[in-house]
Each structure stands twice: as structure tokens, then as C-alpha cells.
Amino acid sequence: MMVPVALLLLGALTAVLAPRMLARADWPEREPVVALWMWQCVVAGVLLCCALSMALSAAAAWQAVRGHLFAPAPHAVVEAYALQAPGPWAAATAVTLACGGVWTAAMLTREIAQARARRAGRRAELLVRAPLLPGEEPGAEGSSSWSRAPGRLVAAGPGAPTGHHHGRLAPPEGPPARRGARP
């Protein structure tokens, strides 16, 4: 059964040559979105080659996997893959690729957790360094201090005397005063 081996070779060849070709090309600097899209396609292609090689190797090694993988397929398809006589490498390839998949998932999870921790740390540092906004109380969180601050935030229009992009604090409570009424 040469299909898993061919898939592994195709994935390895793509993983080795595609980054070199992208690094030598001039167009990724002019079209970074297309370059990112192409890089994502290369990564997806390599992962797909590895996953298909793992699935076919496992199907060749174990009858239970073969039954689940090729259940809806006609017998001619199973015969075309020559899965009845597995080689000694089939189980080792399937287990190695499965371990590689688990390791990749663990490293991706670790990178995501570290990125979230860095983002939370930067946000906490910004909250410490940022000056207080009008109406905030020292030591209070940003969003909760607005709920305890007197008055409410009213957005001023572009022609308002308070400025183009600023708001003002309205009086704390009570109905709005009528024009011409005396206190």
C-alpha cells in the first residue's frame, strides 16, 4: 500500500519547498493578503496529507478502523487500496502520525494560552498606566465606576460647545429643568 507513503512524501515536499518559494518570491510584499491565504492553504494541505496518511495507515493496520473508514464505500474501493495485506510499517506509521497530531494540538493550545495571557497582561498594564477618565474614582474598575458615578454620560453632537468627539456628564438625578422656570 503505497498511498500513505505517497501522501507523506507529498506533505513533506510541500512543507519543505513552499516556504522557500514564498520567501524568494517578490509578490508577497505587494499582496500580503494573498500570501497569507497561500500560506494557510499550504499548511492545510500538509495537515491534510498527514491526516489522510494516518487514516489509511490505520485502516491498513487494523480491521476495526478499516470497517469504520470504508463502511459506505463499495468493495472495489477497498480492493483498490489493497488493504488486505498490511505491511509492518502501517501500525507504526499510524501511531507516529497520531502522536504527531496530539503533539501539534498540544503546542497550538499552549501558544493560544500564552497569547491570551500576554494580552491579559498588556491590558492589565494599560489599566494601571492609563489616567482616570472624568467621573472615575481611584481604585475602581473602569466600567463599574461609571455605574457608581453621579449623572449619566450624554453624547454631544458635532456642533455642541463641548467638542466634536466628547461627551458631558448630565445632572445626577431628577427631571430636566424647564426653560424659564425658577428654582
N, C-alpha and C positions, 0 to 999 in steps of 0.2 A: 504494500500500500504506500504509494509514493506521494499521494495528495497532501498529507500533513507535512511531509518533508519539503515539498514544493512551496507550500504556504509559509512555512518557517523561513525558507530561503528568500522568498519574495518580501516578507516582512523585514528581515534583516537587511536586505539590499536597499529597500526603501528607507529604512531608519538610518542607514549609513550615507546614502547618496543624496537624499533630499535636502538635509541641512547644508551640505556643501554646495549644492546647486543654488539654493536660496541665498547663501552668503556671497556667492560670486556674481549673482545677477544684479543689474542696475535698477530694474523696475520696482523692487520692494520699497525703495526710498521714495519713489514717486507715487506709488499706490500701496500705502501701508495696510489699508483695509483688505485689499485683495491678497496681500502677502499673509496677513493673519488668517484669512479664510483658507488659503492654500496650506498653511502650516497645520491648521486644525484638521483639514482633510488628510494630510499625511499621517498625523497622529492617529486619527480614526482608522485609517487604512491599516496601519501597523497593528493596532489593537485588534482589529477585525481578523487579520491574518492569524494572529496568535490565538484568539478565541476559537476560530474555526479549526485550527490545527489541534488545539486541545480537545475540542469536541470530537473530531474524527479519530484522534488517537485513543480517546477514552472509549469510543464506540468499537474500535478495533480490539481493544484490550478486554472489555467486559461486556458480556451479553446483555446485562440489565440496562446499561447505558445505550447500547445499540437498539434495544427494543423501544426505549423512550424517544430516542433521537429520530429513528426512521420508522416510527409507528404508522404515520399516514402515507408513507412512500410505497410505491409498488415494489415488488420483489426485484424487478430489473434494475432499479436504482441501487438497492443494497448489493446486488451482484456486481454492478459496475464499479463500486468502490472496493471490491474484493476484501470484505471484512471477515470472511470465514477463517482465514489463516493469519492471525495476528503475529507480528514479529515480536521479538523480545524487547524491542525498544518502545513499543506502543504504550505500555503502562508507565514506564519511566518518563516518557515524553509528556504524557497527560498529567502525571503528578508534578513534574517540574514546572510545566506551564501553569498549573493550578496554584502552586506555591508562589510563582512569579506574579500571578494576578492578585493573590492575597497581599503580597508584599507591596505591590503598586497601590492597592486600595488603602493600605495602612499608611503609606507615605503621603498619599494625597489627603487623607484625613488629617494627618499631622500638619501638613502645610496649611490646610484650611483653618485648623485650630490656632496655629501660630499667627496667621494673618488676622484672624479675629481678635486675638489677644493684643497684637500690635495696634490694631485700630482702636480697641478699647483703651489702651494705654495712651495713645495720642489724644483721644477725646478727653480722657481724664486730665491730661496735662493742659489741654486747651481750656478746660473748665477752670482749672486753678489759675492759669495765667490771664484769662480774659477779664476785662474790667466789668464791674457790675453795671447792669442796664438801669435806666430810671425805674424806680419802683421796686427794685430787688432789695432784699435785706441781706446783710452779710451773713455768710454761713448757711444760707438756704439754697436749695437746688433751684435751677433756673425756671423750670416750668411750675413748680409748686409755689414759688414766691409770687408769681403773678396772681395765683388764685387767692393769696392772702393779702395782696397789696390793695390799698384803698382805690376805688374807682375802677374803670374798665378802659381798655385800650380802644380808641376810636381812630380809624384810619382817616387821615386828612386827604382831601382832594388835591389835584395838582396846582390849583390856584390858591390854596389856603396859605395864610401867612406863616404857618409853622414850617413850611418847606415842602419840597416836592415828594420826597420819599419817607417822610417821618410821620409818626402818629403823635397823638397827645393823650394825656390821661383825662378822662371826663370826671366830673364831680363824683364823690363816692356813692351816695345813695340818694334816693328821693326823686320825686318827679321833676322834670325840667321846668325851669322858671319861665313864666310868660313874659313876653316883652311888654314893657310899660308898667308891669306890676311892681308895687313897692313891697319891700320886705317887712 
